[in-house]
Amino acid sequence: MPQASGSPPAVAFDHVSFSFDDHVILRDVSFTVPKGSMKILLGASGTGKSIILKLILGLLRPDGGTIFVNGQRIDTMPDLWSGRMTHRDTLGSVQDIEPGDVNWMTAGRGIAHSERTPQSLREHPHPLHGLQTWVALPRAHEETTPAFFHHAATTLPQQRREGAWLRVVAGRGYGEESPVQVFADTLYVAIDLDADAEVALDDSHEQRALYVLEGEAQLDGADIPAMHLVVLDPATRPRLRARTPLKAMLLGGEPLDAPRHMWWNFVSSSKERIEQAKQDWLEGRFGAIAGETEFIPLPDH
């Protein structure tokens, strides 16, 4: 269908530039894609095809220029989660995680891992902003085989509304479902709001909470400071409003099937299983991480 006269293009780049580690990937790029049209990007590896897609999705910020999607200026979104880390584990996984990506590790019967700043970033100051969340496995799956999966930002379902950006990181929410493998009904949605924007919170799960990472928020008119967790009443749809640019996580799911015990990095429904994990760590039965020489001893208490 031809683009209606006067309507904004689906995508517009206006003199966009982007560099990574002092390597220029895009320089003064301009193009438009009318609604109902398609643009094919051709080029060798490293010429910026995936960077253009991440810029359109708002997962990266350009160094210069302006990007519009359906008439909305993307580079006015709040600061994106930033930095880069390298994950390694005893399964042999080696994977960088970049803004918007998800590294999802299932510990199951036992795994060891490390997270390091890549060597190339250690030579100069670099921001790092992320959120690590532990999700309890159902009792029937506590001894499942350890696993690691990486999900690029572009594979996660997302919705853009007026001043709001919703990304379903794991589980289901807002009518979308993430490709991340979970073992129980899960709600884990990243919410970015422009100042004065608001959104109703999804009510599709029995247990829910809202965690405000950055910014000044209101929930049904009540102020919520940053770095606070609010437990939500079941079957309600309170409205989250941003007084300033806001980052928040909506999380929850089905109730746990039993209490959980936590000691250091070990979590289980069985205290005896945690004692066994302590002994396994002391005796090196978790395995070795290729490329790692540091060993973290078991705490005294």
N, C-alpha and C positions, 0 to 999 in steps of 0.2 A: 504494500500500500504506500503510495507516495506520501511524503511528509506534508502535513497541512501547512498552508501559508502562514507565516508568522510564528509557528511553534518552534521551540528550541530544538537543536539537534540532540540525538541520543547521547553523543559524546563529542566534546570539543577540547582540543589541546591548543593552547595559545602560548607559543614561545617557551615550551617546557624544557628544562634542563635537569639532569640527575647524574650524580657521581657516586661511586661506591669505593671506599678505600683509595681515594685520590685517582681513581680510574673513571674517566668520563664515559658514561654509557649513552646518555641522551644529551644532545646539544641543540637548543633553540628549535625544538620540534613543534610544528603546528599542523593540525589536521582536524577535520570534522567528519562525523558519521551521522548522516540524517536518520531519523527514525524509519524503521522498515528496511534499512540498508545494511550491508555487511562490509567490513574491511578485513582483508587478508594480510597478515603480517608475515613476511618471509625474511629469512636471514640465518646466518650461522649461529651456533651457540655463543652466547655472551653478547649478542648485538642488541639486547634490550626488549625482546618480545614479552617475556614474563614480567619484566619491570613495568612495561606499559599497562599490563593487565592489573598488577598490584596498585599502580597509581590510580587507575580508574576505580578500583574497589575501595580506595582510601586507606590501603594497608601501608603505603609508603607516602612520604611527602616529597614533592619536587624541591630541588634547590632553587629553582626560579620558574617563573611563568605561572599560568593559571589553568586549572582543569575544571570543566563543567560536565556534569552528568544529568541529563534531563533538565538542564537549566540551573541546577544546584551547584554552587561552587564547592568542590570537594576539599580544596586545601584550606577551608575555613573550619573544618571539623576540629574538635579538641585534639591536643597532642596525643599522638598514637603511642601505644606501648612500644618501648624502644629497646635496642640492644640486640645482642646475639650471643648465644651460648652453644657449646658443643656437649652433647650427651654421649656417654659411653657406658656400656654395661657388660655383665658377664655372659650375655648371649652373643656378644661380638658386635652389637649395634654401635654405629658411630653416626651421629646425626646432628647437624646444626639446627637450631630453632631460631626463626626470625620473627619480626612483628606479625601478629595475627595467626601464626602457625600453632599447632598443638602437638606436643610429644606426649603420648599416652602409654604409660608403663603399667602393666599388671604384675604385681609382685607375686601373687599366688603362693606357692610353697617356698619361695625364696629367690631373691635376686639382689645383686649389688650394682651400684651405678655411680657415676661421677658427672658433675656438670661444671665445665670450665669456660672461662672467657677464651675465645680463639686467640692464638698467639699474635695474629696480625693486628688485633685491636689493643694489645697491651702496651703499645708504644706511644699511645696518646690517650687523653681523657675520653671516656665514652660512657654515655648514660645506659643504665640497665633498669628496666621496669617490667616486672612480670608478676604473675600470681601462681603459686603452686598449691594445689588442692589434693587432699587425700580422700579417696572414696572407698568406704568399707565394702568388701565383697560379701555377698550372702553366704551363710554358713556352708551351703552345699557346694560353693565354689572357692572356699578359702584355700584349698590345697590344689588349685588349678595350675596348669603349666605356666610358668612365667612367660611374658610376652612384651614386645615393644612395637608400637606403631607410630608413624609420623603422618600427620595430616596437614598438607599445605593450606594456607589461609584461603586460597581460591576454591577449595573443596567444601568449605563449611557453609551451610545455608545462612542467608542473611536477608534482612529486610531494611529498606530505607523508608522512613516516613518524614514528615516535616520536622526537621531538626533532630531526628532520632535515627540511630543506627543500631540494629539488633543482630547479634550473631549467635546462632545456636551451636555452642562449642561441643556439648555432649548431651545425649538424650534427646528429648523432644520439647518443643515449646513454640507458641505462636503459630501453630499449624505446620511447623517444619520439624525435620528429624535429622540429626547429625549422623555422619558416617562412622563416628567413633564407636568402637565396640564397648558396650556396657553390659553388666550382668544383672541389673535391676532397673526398674523404671526410674529415669534420672532427668533432672532439670538443671541445666547449667548454661545460662545465657549471658553474654556480655552485652552491656547496655552503654552506649555513648549518647549523650544528649548535649545539644547546643544550649547556651543560656536561654532561659525562659521556655524551652521546649518541655513537653511532658508526654508520658505514656502510661497506659493502664498495665498493671502487672498480670502476667498470665496466671490463671487459676486452675490449671489442668492437673496439679499434683497435690497430694494430701498434705505433705510437709514442705514448707518453703521458707526461705529467708532472703533478705536483701543485704548485701555488703557494699558499702560505699567506699570506693578506693580513693577518689579525688573529687574535689569540688563541694559546693554547698547544695544540699538536697532538701526537698520537702516531700513528705509522704502524707497525702490527704491534708496538707496544710501544716503538718508538724515538722519542725526542723530536725534534720539528721546530720550530725557532723561526719566528716571523713573518717575512714578507718573504724567504723562502727557497724555492727551486725544487728539487724532488726528481724526478729522472728515474726512471720506473718500469720494472721488467723486463717484457718482453712476456708475455702470456698468464698474468698473475697477478692475484689479486683481494685485495690487501692491505686491511686494515681501518683506516680513518681514525677516530680517537677524539679528541673534544674534551675537554681538561682544563679549559678555560674556554670561554665562548661563542666560536664560531669562524666565520671566513669563509675560504673557499678556492676555488680554481678548478682543475678537472680539465680538462686540455687536451691536444690531440694530433691524430692523424689518420694518413693514409697518408704514407709517406716522400716527401721532395722528389725530383723527377725530375732535378735538377741542382743544383750549388752556387749560392748567391745572393751577390751583391755589394751592399754597402750603403755609401752615401756621403751624409751629411746626411739629407735626406728622400727620397732616391732609392734604390730597390731594383730590381735586375734580375739576370738570369742572364748578362747581357752587360755588360762594362765599357764597351764602345763606346757602348751605349745610354745609360749613365749620363752619359758625356761629352756626348752630344747633349742630354740633359735639362738639364745645366748651362747649355748655350748657350741652350736654349729659355727657361729661367728668366731669364737675363740680358737677353734680348731681348723679354720680356713675352709670349711665345707661350702661356703657360698660361691667359691670360685674366684678367679682372677680377672681383672679388667685389663685388656690389652692396652699398653701404653701408659699405665698408671703404676707408680712406684710407691705412692704414699699409702699407708695403712692407718685407719682410724681405730684406736683400741676401744674395747668395750668399756663404757663408763663404770666407775666404781659403784654408783648408786643412781 
